[in-house]
Amino acid sequence: MMEWQNEVWIAISGLVSGISSYIFGVKRTKKELEGMTLDNVEKSIEIYRVIIDDMKQNIQELLNKVDHLEKMVEELKKENDELKKRI
């Protein structure tokens, strides 16, 4: 009779051990996934920062070109006005 009870206790303890391992394993896996997700978000943010910095530089270069062209237009207008007066 004792052997039967021992086998039941072994089966119950194995079942409890398996269930608790599963539960803790799921929690651990979720935490690892959250950590990986956070790492991926941080990497994405860094990539976007680089892209934004590049775009800022491009915009500044274009603004400088626009300023230069506006000055040239003003100079050409003045020159055109002077030439019209000569005619």
C-alpha positions in Angstrom: 0.0 0.0 0.0 2.9 2.4 0.7 4.3 1.9 -2.7 1.1 3.1 -4.3 1.0 6.3 -2.1 4.7 7.0 -2.9 4.0 6.7 -6.6 1.0 9.1 -6.2 3.2 11.6 -4.3 5.9 11.3 -7.0 3.4 11.9 -9.7 1.8 14.9 -7.9 5.2 16.5 -7.1 6.2 16.0 -10.7 3.0 17.6 -11.9 3.3 20.5 -9.5 7.0 21.0 -10.5 6.1 20.9 -14.2 3.3 23.4 -13.9 5.4 25.8 -11.8 8.2 25.5 -14.2 5.9 26.3 -17.1 4.4 29.3 -15.3 7.8 30.8 -14.4 9.1 30.0 -17.9 6.2 31.9 -19.5 6.8 34.9 -17.2 10.6 34.8 -18.0 9.9 34.5 -21.8 7.5 37.5 -21.6 10.1 39.6 -19.8 12.8 38.6 -22.4 10.4 39.6 -25.2 9.7 42.9 -23.5 13.4 43.5 -23.2 14.0 42.6 -26.9 11.1 44.9 -27.9 12.6 47.8 -25.9 16.0 47.2 -27.5 14.4 47.2 -31.0 12.5 50.5 -30.2 15.8 52.1 -29.0 17.5 51.0 -32.2 14.7 52.3 -34.3 14.8 55.7 -32.5 18.5 55.9 -33.2 18.0 55.2 -36.9 15.3 57.9 -37.0 17.6 60.4 -35.3 20.3 59.8 -37.9 17.7 60.2 -40.7 16.4 63.4 -39.1 19.9 64.8 -38.7 20.6 64.1 -42.4 17.3 65.7 -43.4 18.1 68.8 -41.3 21.4 69.2 -43.0 19.8 68.8 -46.5 17.1 71.4 -45.6 19.8 73.8 -44.4 21.7 73.4 -47.6 18.5 74.0 -49.6 17.7 77.1 -47.6 21.2 78.5 -48.2 20.7 77.9 -52.0 17.3 79.6 -51.9 18.9 82.6 -50.1 21.6 82.8 -52.7 19.2 82.6 -55.6 17.0 85.3 -54.0 20.0 87.6 -53.8 20.8 86.8 -57.4 17.3 87.6 -58.5 17.4 90.9 -56.7 20.7 91.8 -58.3 19.4 90.8 -61.7 16.3 92.9 -61.2 18.4 95.9 -60.3 20.6 95.3 -63.3 17.5 95.0 -65.5 16.1 98.2 -64.2 19.4 100.0 -64.9 19.5 98.7 -68.4 15.9 99.7 -69.0 16.8 103.3 -67.9 19.7 103.4 -70.3 17.4 102.5 -73.2 
